[in-house]
Amino acid sequence: MEIYKDLSSPASIEFKELLNSQLSKTQIEEGKIIDGKINKITEKFVFLFVEGLKSEPVLDINELKSMGLAEKIKVGEKISVLLEKIEDKNGEVLVSANKAQKIKGWDKLVEAYENNEPIMGKITSKCKGGCIVEHIETGSLMFLPGSQISDKPLKDISHLMNEPQKFALIKLDKIRGNACVSRREIISNFKKEDKAKIVEKYKVGDVIKNAEVKGYSTFGCFFNVNDEIDVLVHLQEISYSRVNHPDEVFNIGEKHNLKVISVDKEKLQVGCSVKQLSPDPFEHIENYELNKVYKAKVMKIMDFGAFCELEPGLTTLLHSSELSWSKKNLSAKKMFNVGDEINCVITEIDKEKRRVAISHRLTKENPFETFEKKYPIDTILEAEVINKNEYSLFVKAADVDVDAFLHCNDLTYLNNGEEELLKYKKGDKLNVKVLEIKTSDQKIRVGLKQTQPDPFDWFKDKKINQTITVRIISTDNKGLVVRPEGCEMDFIIKKSQIAINAADARTSRFTGGEKVDCAIAEIDFKKRKASLSMKLLEEIEKKEALDKYGAEGSGKNLPFSSLSEDLKKKSEDKK
C-alpha cells in the first residue's frame, strides 16, 4: 500500500490507468437502454441483474405481461430496460421496460420511414379526424387520418378494425413523438401499374372533355377525368386574370374542358390548363377603353363582390364598393345571380399586372351630382327621415336616391340639439335647407333650423354699449338668466357683471319676471354669441354724469369705482 502514497510514482500511474480501463467497460448512463438478466421472480416482481449496478432493478410483472413479454419471464432471460435513475432518494435503481420498448419501437419506425418500407399494424379505435393504429411489433401508437383510410370514401370501417395489415409511414415528428400512417397509399401502390397505363393515354396538347371539379388547394384545383385519374390545374393555369384561390372561379361538381400541358410518367401525374384553351385576352387588351360601358357575365358571387367575365378568360372582380352610389356595404347577392349579364365601366387597365378594374355604379348617373343640380346650396326641400343615430338624422328627398346628413346642432336655434333629436322618428317629413354638398366625398349636409328665422338676428341693428331692457327669467348663484324684449333667445348676465360695487352684485336682489336695463358688451355673429352687462351700463351712466356735471379736473380723470365716494365728500364739504 505504501507504494501508492506517492501518486506521481510510475506504479501509482499504472494502477490508475488499469482501474479506469476496467470501469469504462462497465460504464452505464441514465437515459440509456440497457440489458438486464432475470435473476429472481416473485408473485408480483421480477428482479434483474445488471453488471455495474450496485442494486438489482425491479420490474412489475404485470407491466411485462401487458407488453406481450409473458413468455420471456424466466430466470436467465434478458430484458431491455430504460435506465431512468441509477439511484433515487431511497437508493433504488429506477428502470422501465415499457419506455425501452417505445424507444426501440420509435427507432424501428424511423428506420422503416427512411427506407420507405411499409409496417404492420392494426386499427384499434376511432378518434377525431381518423383512427388510432398500433404497431404490431413494438406496440407504438400512430395516427391514421380519415382521408388516408382508403382511396374511396368508406361509410363503415368495422371490417378493418383489429385486422393486421400494412400501413405506409407518411409523417414522423421525433420531437413530439408523433407518427402518421396511411392505408390509402398502400392501396394506391397496388394500382400504380393500372395508373401507369392510364397516364400513357395522354399526350401534351390533348383536350380533355367534361372533367369534374373534385377539390381545391392553395396551389390549384383537382379535376377527375372519367373516374379513372385525377389531374391538377395549377393556380396560374386557371385564368389569364389573377386568381387568389380556385374557389373564386370553380365550384365543386362543375365540369370543364382541360388542355394537357405536361405528362410525368415517373410520378404518374398529368398537368392541365384551362386558360390555354382560349387565346390570351391581354394580347388585345388595347381594344378596351376606359370609362366605357361593357357587358360582363357574373361568374361567381362572394361576400366582397362578384367575379365577372368580360370575355372568355378575362375575369375581373367587381368589388362591393362599386355596386351602388348611395348604399354602403351592399351585398352582390342582393343584386345579381350567377349567369346574369350586367353593365360595367372599365376604370383601370394594368397590362403588366394583368389587372382590369370595373364598376357597376358608374353605369348610372351619380345621384350626388343629380342632387346638386336639382337642389343647389341654400335650397329648401321636403325630406323624409330614413334613419337616426345618437347625434344625427339621415333624410332623403323623394325624387333622388341619396341620403343627406342632418346633425342635431342644426335642428334648432333655441333648445339643446341632442334633446331636440329625441322628438323625431323614422318616417317624419321635414322641410330642410341644403347647407353643403361634397360630390367627391359623397356627402350632403342639410339643416332644419336654417329654414326658420334666426332669433340672433335681433342684434343686427344693435351696437356695442347700447342700452337694452331685459326680463329676468331666473336667478342662481352664478348670475341672471335674462331675455331681451322682442328677442326669443336667453342670455346670462354673470354675477361679476351685475354691479360695480361688489356688495351690490347679489343675485338675491332680483326676482323672476322683473325688468332691468343693461348694456351690450359683445356681439359675435359668427359664433352667435352676445354678452350683456349691468355693470357696464352703470359705468357708462356714471361716466356720462361725470362728463356732464363734474368740474374740469375735479373727478373726470378719477377711477369710476371711487366716483360716488368723491361726490359724497364734496357734498359734506359744502355743508
C-alpha positions as CSV (number, residue, x, y, z in Angstrom):
1,M,0.0,0.0,0.0
2,E,2.9,2.2,0.7
3,I,4.0,2.4,-2.9
4,Y,0.7,4.2,-3.9
5,K,1.1,7.0,-1.4
6,D,3.1,8.9,-4.0
7,L,0.5,9.4,-6.8
8,S,3.1,10.6,-9.1
9,S,5.1,7.4,-9.0
10,P,5.1,5.2,-12.0
11,A,3.4,2.3,-10.1
12,S,0.6,4.7,-9.0
13,I,0.0,6.0,-12.5
14,E,0.0,2.4,-13.9
15,F,-2.6,1.3,-11.3
16,K,-4.8,4.3,-12.1
17,E,-4.8,3.6,-15.8
18,L,-5.7,-0.1,-15.2
19,L,-8.6,0.9,-12.9
20,N,-10.1,3.4,-15.4
21,S,-9.9,0.9,-18.2
22,Q,-12.0,-1.6,-16.2
23,L,-14.6,1.0,-15.2
24,S,-15.1,2.1,-18.8
25,K,-16.1,-1.4,-19.8
26,T,-18.9,-1.4,-17.3
27,Q,-19.8,2.3,-17.6
28,I,-23.6,2.9,-17.8
29,E,-25.6,6.2,-18.1
30,E,-29.0,7.4,-17.2
31,G,-31.4,7.7,-20.2
32,K,-29.8,4.7,-22.0
33,I,-31.3,1.4,-22.9
34,I,-29.5,-1.5,-21.1
35,D,-30.0,-5.2,-21.0
36,G,-30.7,-6.9,-17.7
37,K,-30.7,-10.7,-16.9
38,I,-33.7,-12.0,-14.8
39,N,-32.2,-13.1,-11.6
40,K,-35.3,-13.7,-9.5
41,I,-39.1,-13.9,-10.0
42,T,-41.7,-13.4,-7.3
43,E,-45.5,-13.3,-7.5
44,K,-45.5,-9.6,-8.3
45,F,-42.0,-8.6,-9.3
46,V,-39.1,-9.5,-11.5
47,F,-35.5,-8.8,-10.3
48,L,-32.8,-8.1,-12.8
49,F,-29.0,-8.3,-12.6
50,V,-27.2,-5.5,-14.5
51,E,-23.4,-5.5,-14.4
52,G,-22.1,-2.2,-12.9
53,L,-25.2,-1.5,-10.8
54,K,-24.9,-2.0,-7.0
55,S,-28.7,-2.7,-6.7
56,E,-31.0,-5.0,-8.5
57,P,-33.5,-3.2,-10.8
58,V,-37.1,-4.3,-10.1
59,L,-39.9,-4.6,-12.7
60,D,-43.7,-5.0,-12.2
61,I,-44.5,-8.4,-13.6
62,N,-47.9,-7.1,-14.8
63,E,-46.1,-4.5,-16.9
64,L,-44.1,-7.2,-18.7
65,K,-47.3,-9.2,-19.3
66,S,-49.2,-6.2,-20.8
67,M,-46.3,-5.7,-23.1
68,G,-46.6,-9.2,-24.5
69,L,-43.4,-10.4,-22.8
70,A,-45.0,-13.1,-20.6
71,E,-43.0,-15.8,-22.4
72,K,-39.7,-14.1,-21.5
73,I,-40.4,-14.1,-17.8
74,K,-37.9,-16.8,-17.0
75,V,-34.7,-16.8,-14.9
76,G,-31.8,-16.2,-17.1
77,E,-33.8,-14.4,-19.9
78,K,-32.6,-10.9,-21.0
79,I,-34.9,-7.9,-20.7
80,S,-34.2,-4.5,-22.3
81,V,-35.0,-1.6,-20.0
82,L,-34.6,2.2,-19.9
83,L,-32.3,3.3,-17.1
84,E,-34.2,6.3,-15.7
85,K,-32.2,6.8,-12.4
86,I,-29.1,5.0,-11.1
87,E,-30.0,5.9,-7.5
88,D,-33.2,7.7,-6.3
89,K,-33.8,9.2,-2.9
90,N,-34.4,5.7,-1.5
91,G,-31.2,4.4,-3.0
92,E,-33.0,2.2,-5.6
93,V,-32.5,1.8,-9.3
94,L,-35.4,3.1,-11.5
95,V,-35.9,1.3,-14.8
96,S,-38.8,0.9,-17.3
97,A,-39.3,-1.9,-19.8
98,N,-42.3,-0.1,-21.4
99,K,-40.3,3.0,-22.2
100,A,-37.5,1.0,-23.6
101,Q,-39.9,-0.8,-25.9
102,K,-41.3,2.5,-27.1
103,I,-37.9,3.9,-27.8
104,K,-36.8,0.8,-29.7
105,G,-40.2,0.9,-31.5
106,W,-39.6,4.5,-32.5
107,D,-36.2,3.6,-33.8
108,K,-37.8,0.9,-35.9
109,L,-40.4,3.3,-37.2
110,V,-37.6,5.8,-38.2
111,E,-35.8,3.0,-40.0
112,A,-38.9,2.0,-41.9
113,Y,-39.7,5.6,-42.8
114,E,-36.1,6.3,-44.0
115,N,-36.2,3.1,-46.1
116,N,-39.7,3.8,-47.4
117,E,-40.8,0.4,-46.1
118,P,-44.4,-0.5,-45.0
119,I,-45.1,-1.5,-41.4
120,M,-47.6,-4.0,-39.9
121,G,-50.3,-2.5,-37.7
122,K,-53.9,-2.8,-36.7
123,I,-56.7,-0.2,-36.3
124,T,-57.6,-0.3,-32.6
125,S,-60.0,2.6,-32.2
126,K,-61.6,5.7,-33.8
127,C,-60.7,9.2,-32.9
128,K,-61.4,12.8,-34.0
129,G,-60.3,13.1,-37.6
130,G,-59.3,9.5,-38.1
131,C,-58.2,6.3,-36.2
132,I,-55.5,5.0,-33.9
133,V,-53.2,2.3,-35.3
134,E,-51.0,0.1,-33.1
135,H,-47.6,-1.1,-34.4
136,I,-47.8,-4.8,-34.1
137,E,-44.1,-5.3,-33.5
138,T,-43.5,-2.6,-30.8
139,G,-46.9,-1.5,-29.7
140,S,-46.3,2.1,-30.7
141,L,-49.4,4.1,-31.4
142,M,-49.8,6.0,-34.6
143,F,-52.5,8.3,-36.2
144,L,-54.4,7.3,-39.3
145,P,-56.2,10.4,-40.9
146,G,-59.7,9.7,-42.2
147,S,-58.6,10.8,-45.7
148,Q,-55.9,8.1,-45.6
149,I,-58.1,5.1,-44.7
150,S,-58.9,4.3,-48.3
151,D,-58.7,5.6,-51.8
152,K,-62.5,5.9,-51.8
153,P,-64.9,7.2,-49.0
154,L,-66.0,4.5,-46.6
155,K,-69.1,4.8,-44.5
156,D,-68.3,1.8,-42.4
157,I,-64.8,0.6,-41.4
158,S,-65.8,-2.1,-38.9
159,H,-64.4,-4.8,-41.2
160,L,-60.9,-3.1,-40.9
161,M,-60.8,-3.0,-37.0
162,N,-58.1,-5.1,-35.3
163,E,-57.1,-6.7,-38.5
164,P,-53.3,-6.9,-39.1
165,Q,-52.5,-5.1,-42.3
166,K,-49.8,-2.9,-43.9
167,F,-49.5,0.8,-43.5
168,A,-47.2,3.4,-45.1
169,L,-45.4,5.9,-42.8
170,I,-46.2,9.4,-44.2
171,K,-45.0,11.6,-41.4
172,L,-42.8,11.4,-38.3
173,D,-42.3,14.1,-35.6
174,K,-39.4,13.0,-33.5
175,I,-39.7,15.9,-31.1
176,R,-43.3,15.3,-30.3
177,G,-43.1,11.5,-30.8
178,N,-45.9,11.5,-33.2
179,A,-46.3,9.2,-36.2
180,C,-48.8,9.4,-39.1
181,V,-49.7,6.5,-41.3
182,S,-51.7,5.8,-44.5
183,R,-53.6,2.8,-45.7
184,R,-54.6,4.6,-48.8
185,E,-51.0,4.8,-50.0
186,I,-50.6,1.1,-49.7
187,I,-53.8,0.5,-51.8
188,S,-52.7,3.1,-54.3
189,N,-49.4,1.4,-54.8
190,F,-51.2,-1.7,-55.9
191,K,-52.9,0.4,-58.5
192,K,-49.7,2.1,-59.8
193,E,-49.5,-0.4,-62.7
194,D,-53.0,0.4,-63.8
195,K,-52.4,4.1,-63.3
196,A,-49.3,4.0,-65.5
197,K,-51.4,2.5,-68.3
198,I,-53.9,5.4,-67.9
199,V,-51.2,8.1,-67.9
200,E,-49.8,6.5,-71.2
201,K,-53.1,7.5,-72.9
202,Y,-52.4,11.3,-72.6
203,K,-50.1,13.5,-74.6
204,V,-49.2,17.2,-74.3
205,G,-51.8,19.1,-76.3
206,D,-54.7,16.7,-75.8
207,V,-58.1,18.3,-74.9
208,I,-60.0,16.5,-72.0
209,K,-63.7,17.0,-72.2
210,N,-66.0,17.4,-69.2
211,A,-63.5,17.0,-66.3
212,E,-65.2,17.3,-62.9
213,V,-64.0,19.7,-60.2
214,K,-63.2,17.4,-57.2
215,G,-61.3,19.7,-54.8
216,Y,-59.2,22.7,-54.1
217,S,-55.8,23.5,-52.6
218,T,-53.9,26.8,-52.2
219,F,-51.8,26.0,-55.3
220,G,-54.5,24.7,-57.7
221,C,-57.7,22.8,-58.5
222,F,-58.1,19.0,-58.8
223,F,-60.3,17.5,-61.6
224,N,-61.4,13.9,-62.0
225,V,-61.3,12.5,-65.6
226,N,-63.7,9.6,-66.4
227,D,-63.4,8.3,-62.8
228,E,-60.0,6.9,-63.6
229,I,-57.5,9.6,-62.8
230,D,-57.2,13.0,-61.0
231,V,-55.4,15.8,-62.7
232,L,-54.1,19.1,-61.4
233,V,-54.8,22.6,-62.8
234,H,-52.2,24.9,-61.2
235,L,-53.4,28.3,-59.9
236,Q,-51.6,30.1,-62.7
237,E,-53.2,27.9,-65.3
238,I,-56.8,28.6,-64.3
239,S,-57.2,32.0,-65.9
240,Y,-55.3,34.8,-67.6
241,S,-56.6,37.1,-64.9
242,R,-55.2,37.0,-61.4
243,V,-56.8,34.3,-59.2
244,N,-56.1,34.1,-55.5
245,H,-57.9,30.8,-54.9
246,P,-59.6,28.2,-57.2
247,D,-63.0,28.7,-55.4
248,E,-63.1,32.2,-57.0
249,V,-63.6,30.6,-60.4
250,F,-64.8,27.0,-59.8
251,N,-67.5,25.2,-57.8
252,I,-67.3,21.6,-56.7
253,G,-69.1,19.3,-59.2
254,E,-68.7,21.7,-62.1
255,K,-67.4,20.3,-65.4
256,H,-64.9,22.0,-67.6
257,N,-62.7,21.2,-70.6
258,L,-58.9,21.0,-70.0
259,K,-55.8,21.1,-72.1
260,V,-52.9,18.7,-71.2
261,I,-49.7,20.7,-70.8
262,S,-47.5,18.1,-69.1
263,V,-47.2,14.3,-68.6
264,D,-44.9,12.9,-65.9
265,K,-44.6,9.1,-66.4
266,E,-42.3,8.6,-63.4
267,K,-44.6,10.4,-60.9
268,L,-47.7,9.3,-62.9
269,Q,-49.0,12.8,-63.0
270,V,-50.9,14.8,-65.7
271,G,-50.8,18.6,-65.6
272,C,-53.6,20.5,-67.3
273,S,-54.7,24.1,-68.1
274,V,-58.0,25.8,-68.5
275,K,-56.7,29.2,-69.7
276,Q,-54.7,27.8,-72.7
277,L,-57.9,26.6,-74.3
278,S,-58.6,30.2,-75.3
279,P,-56.4,33.0,-76.6
280,D,-54.7,35.4,-74.1
281,P,-57.1,38.3,-73.9
282,F,-54.4,40.6,-72.7
283,E,-52.8,40.4,-76.2
284,H,-55.7,42.6,-77.4
285,I,-56.5,44.4,-74.2
286,E,-55.9,47.7,-76.0
287,N,-59.3,47.1,-77.6
288,Y,-60.9,48.0,-74.3
289,E,-61.4,51.7,-73.4
290,L,-61.5,53.3,-70.0
291,N,-64.8,54.8,-68.8
292,K,-66.8,53.0,-71.5
293,V,-69.7,50.7,-70.8
294,Y,-69.3,46.9,-71.5
295,K,-71.3,43.8,-70.9
296,A,-69.9,41.4,-68.3
297,K,-71.2,38.0,-67.1
298,V,-71.4,37.2,-63.4
299,M,-69.4,34.0,-62.8
300,K,-69.2,33.8,-59.0
301,I,-70.6,35.8,-56.2
302,M,-68.6,36.4,-53.0
303,D,-69.1,38.3,-49.8
304,F,-66.9,41.1,-51.0
305,G,-68.3,41.4,-54.5
306,A,-68.7,39.4,-57.7
307,F,-66.2,37.9,-60.3
308,C,-67.3,38.9,-63.8
309,E,-66.1,37.8,-67.2
310,L,-65.7,40.4,-69.9
311,E,-64.8,37.7,-72.4
312,P,-63.7,34.0,-72.1
313,G,-60.5,34.1,-70.0
314,L,-60.8,37.7,-69.0
315,T,-62.2,37.6,-65.5
316,T,-62.2,40.6,-63.1
317,L,-63.5,41.5,-59.7
318,L,-66.5,43.8,-59.2
319,H,-65.9,45.0,-55.7
320,S,-68.9,45.6,-53.4
321,S,-67.8,49.3,-53.1
322,E,-68.5,49.7,-56.8
323,L,-72.1,48.3,-56.8
324,S,-74.0,51.4,-55.8
325,W,-73.6,55.1,-55.2
326,S,-75.7,55.5,-52.2
327,K,-75.8,52.1,-50.4
328,K,-72.7,51.2,-48.5
329,N,-71.6,47.6,-47.8
330,L,-74.2,46.3,-50.3
331,S,-74.1,42.6,-51.0
332,A,-73.8,41.4,-54.6
333,K,-76.1,38.5,-53.7
334,K,-79.0,41.0,-53.3
335,M,-78.4,42.5,-56.8
336,F,-77.2,39.6,-59.1
337,N,-77.4,35.9,-59.8
338,V,-74.6,33.8,-61.3
339,G,-75.0,33.9,-65.1
340,D,-76.5,37.5,-65.2
341,E,-75.2,39.8,-67.8
342,I,-74.6,43.3,-66.3
343,N,-73.3,46.6,-67.5
344,C,-70.0,47.8,-66.2
345,V,-67.5,50.5,-66.8
346,I,-63.7,49.8,-67.0
347,T,-62.0,52.1,-64.6
348,E,-58.4,50.7,-64.8
349,I,-56.3,48.6,-67.1
350,D,-52.8,47.4,-66.0
351,K,-51.3,45.2,-68.7
352,E,-48.1,44.4,-66.7
353,K,-50.0,43.2,-63.7
354,R,-52.7,41.7,-65.9
355,R,-55.4,43.5,-64.0
356,V,-58.7,45.1,-65.1
357,A,-60.9,47.0,-62.6
358,I,-64.6,47.5,-63.3
359,S,-67.5,49.4,-61.7
360,H,-71.3,48.9,-61.9
361,R,-72.3,52.1,-60.2
362,L,-70.6,54.3,-62.9
363,T,-73.1,53.0,-65.4
364,K,-75.7,55.0,-63.7
365,E,-75.8,58.8,-63.1
366,N,-74.2,59.9,-59.9
367,P,-77.1,60.8,-57.6
368,F,-75.0,63.3,-55.8
369,E,-74.5,65.2,-59.0
370,T,-78.2,64.9,-59.7
371,F,-79.0,66.2,-56.2
372,E,-76.6,69.1,-56.7
373,K,-78.2,70.1,-60.0
374,K,-81.7,69.9,-58.6
375,Y,-81.1,71.2,-55.1
376,P,-78.2,73.6,-55.0
377,I,-76.9,75.0,-51.7
378,D,-79.5,77.1,-49.8
379,T,-82.4,75.3,-51.5
380,I,-85.3,74.3,-49.2
381,L,-86.8,70.9,-49.9
382,E,-89.1,68.3,-48.2
383,A,-87.2,65.2,-47.0
384,E,-88.2,62.1,-45.1
385,V,-86.3,60.7,-42.0
386,I,-85.0,57.3,-43.0
387,N,-82.5,56.7,-40.2
388,K,-81.3,58.0,-36.9
389,N,-78.3,57.7,-34.6
390,E,-77.2,59.3,-31.3
391,Y,-76.3,62.6,-32.8
392,S,-77.9,62.9,-36.3
393,L,-80.8,62.3,-38.6
394,F,-80.5,60.9,-42.1
395,V,-83.0,62.2,-44.5
396,K,-83.8,61.6,-48.2
397,A,-85.6,63.6,-50.9
398,A,-88.5,61.7,-52.6
399,D,-87.1,62.0,-56.1
400,V,-83.3,61.5,-55.6
401,D,-81.9,58.2,-54.1
402,V,-79.3,59.7,-51.9
403,D,-79.1,60.2,-48.1
404,A,-78.4,63.6,-46.5
405,F,-76.9,64.2,-43.1
406,L,-78.7,66.4,-40.5
407,H,-76.7,67.0,-37.3
408,C,-78.5,67.6,-34.0
409,N,-76.9,71.1,-33.8
410,D,-78.7,72.1,-37.0
411,L,-82.2,71.2,-35.6
412,T,-83.0,74.3,-33.5
413,Y,-81.6,77.7,-32.5
414,L,-83.1,77.7,-29.1
415,N,-83.0,74.2,-27.4
416,N,-80.4,71.6,-26.8
417,G,-79.7,69.8,-30.1
418,E,-79.5,66.3,-28.5
419,E,-82.7,66.8,-26.6
420,E,-84.4,68.1,-29.7
421,L,-83.3,65.0,-31.6
422,L,-85.5,62.8,-29.4
423,K,-88.6,64.4,-30.9
424,Y,-88.0,62.9,-34.3
425,K,-88.6,59.3,-35.7
426,K,-88.3,57.4,-38.9
427,G,-90.9,58.4,-41.4
428,D,-91.2,62.1,-40.3
429,K,-91.2,64.6,-43.1
430,L,-89.2,67.8,-42.6
431,N,-88.5,71.0,-44.6
432,V,-84.7,71.3,-44.7
433,K,-82.2,73.6,-46.2
434,V,-79.1,72.4,-48.2
435,L,-76.0,73.6,-46.4
436,E,-73.2,71.6,-48.0
437,I,-72.6,69.3,-51.0
438,K,-69.4,67.4,-51.5
439,T,-69.9,65.2,-54.6
440,S,-66.4,63.7,-54.5
441,D,-66.8,62.6,-50.8
442,Q,-70.5,61.6,-51.4
443,K,-71.6,63.9,-48.6
444,I,-74.6,66.1,-48.3
445,R,-75.4,68.2,-45.2
446,V,-78.8,69.8,-44.5
447,G,-80.2,71.8,-41.7
448,L,-83.7,72.4,-40.2
449,K,-83.1,75.5,-38.1
450,Q,-81.8,77.3,-41.1
451,T,-85.3,77.2,-42.6
452,Q,-86.6,79.4,-39.7
453,P,-85.8,83.0,-38.7
454,D,-82.6,83.2,-36.6
455,P,-83.5,84.9,-33.3
456,F,-80.0,86.1,-33.1
457,D,-80.8,88.4,-36.0
458,W,-82.4,90.6,-33.3
459,F,-78.9,92.0,-32.7
460,K,-78.3,93.1,-36.4
461,D,-79.4,96.7,-35.7
462,K,-77.8,96.8,-32.2
463,K,-74.4,98.2,-31.2
464,I,-71.8,97.7,-28.5
465,N,-72.6,99.7,-25.3
466,Q,-76.2,100.2,-26.4
467,T,-78.8,100.1,-23.6
468,I,-81.5,97.4,-23.8
469,T,-84.3,96.2,-21.5
470,V,-84.4,92.6,-20.4
471,R,-86.7,90.4,-18.4
472,I,-85.3,88.2,-15.7
473,I,-86.2,84.6,-16.4
474,S,-84.4,83.0,-13.4
475,T,-81.6,83.6,-10.9
476,D,-78.9,81.5,-9.3
477,N,-75.5,82.0,-7.6
478,K,-73.7,82.3,-10.9
479,G,-75.9,85.2,-12.3
480,L,-79.1,86.1,-14.0
481,V,-80.8,84.3,-17.0
482,V,-82.5,87.1,-19.0
483,R,-84.3,87.6,-22.3
484,P,-84.2,90.9,-24.2
485,E,-87.5,92.5,-25.1
486,G,-88.5,91.4,-28.6
487,C,-85.9,88.5,-28.7
488,E,-86.6,84.8,-28.3
489,M,-83.2,83.9,-27.0
490,D,-82.0,83.8,-23.4
491,F,-78.7,85.1,-22.2
492,I,-76.7,85.1,-18.9
493,I,-75.6,88.2,-17.0
494,K,-72.7,86.9,-14.9
495,K,-72.7,87.8,-11.2
496,S,-69.5,89.8,-11.8
497,Q,-71.4,91.9,-14.4
498,I,-74.4,92.9,-12.2
499,A,-72.9,96.0,-10.4
500,I,-69.6,97.9,-10.0
501,N,-69.8,97.7,-6.2
502,A,-69.3,94.0,-5.2
503,A,-71.7,94.4,-2.3
504,D,-74.5,95.3,-4.9
505,A,-73.6,92.3,-7.1
506,R,-76.1,90.0,-5.4
507,T,-78.4,87.8,-7.4
508,S,-80.8,87.7,-4.5
509,R,-81.7,91.4,-5.2
510,F,-83.7,90.2,-8.2
511,T,-86.8,88.1,-8.8
512,G,-88.1,86.3,-11.9
513,G,-90.2,88.4,-14.2
514,E,-88.5,91.7,-13.2
515,K,-87.4,94.0,-15.9
516,V,-83.9,95.7,-15.8
517,D,-81.7,97.6,-18.1
518,C,-78.3,96.5,-19.2
519,A,-75.7,97.3,-21.9
520,I,-74.5,95.2,-24.8
521,A,-70.8,94.3,-24.1
522,E,-70.1,92.0,-27.1
523,I,-71.7,90.8,-30.3
524,D,-70.2,87.9,-32.4
525,F,-72.4,87.0,-35.4
526,K,-70.1,84.1,-36.5
527,K,-70.3,82.4,-33.1
528,R,-73.8,83.7,-32.5
529,K,-72.7,85.0,-29.1
530,A,-73.6,88.1,-27.2
531,S,-72.6,89.4,-23.8
532,L,-74.8,91.6,-21.6
533,S,-73.7,93.6,-18.6
534,M,-75.5,95.8,-16.0
535,K,-72.1,96.8,-14.6
536,L,-71.1,98.3,-18.0
537,L,-74.4,100.3,-18.1
538,E,-73.6,101.6,-14.6
539,E,-70.1,102.6,-15.8
540,I,-71.4,104.3,-18.9
541,E,-74.0,106.2,-16.9
542,K,-71.5,107.4,-14.3
543,K,-69.1,108.5,-17.0
544,E,-71.9,110.4,-18.7
545,A,-72.8,112.1,-15.4
546,L,-69.2,112.9,-14.7
547,D,-68.8,114.4,-18.1
548,K,-72.0,116.5,-17.7
549,Y,-71.8,117.6,-14.1
550,G,-68.2,117.2,-12.9
551,A,-65.8,120.3,-12.9
552,E,-62.8,120.1,-15.1
553,G,-60.0,118.2,-13.4
554,S,-62.2,117.6,-10.3
555,G,-63.1,114.0,-11.0
556,K,-63.4,113.2,-14.6
557,N,-60.0,111.6,-14.5
558,L,-60.6,109.6,-11.3
559,P,-61.4,105.9,-11.4
560,F,-65.1,105.2,-11.8
561,S,-65.0,102.9,-8.8
562,S,-64.3,105.9,-6.4
563,L,-66.6,108.4,-8.1
564,S,-69.5,108.0,-5.7
565,E,-67.2,108.5,-2.6
566,D,-65.7,111.7,-4.1
567,L,-69.2,113.2,-4.8
568,K,-70.3,112.3,-1.3
569,K,-67.3,114.1,0.2
570,K,-67.9,117.2,-1.9
571,S,-71.5,117.4,-0.6
572,E,-70.3,117.2,3.0
573,D,-67.7,119.9,2.5
574,K,-70.4,122.3,1.2
575,K,-72.4,121.8,4.3
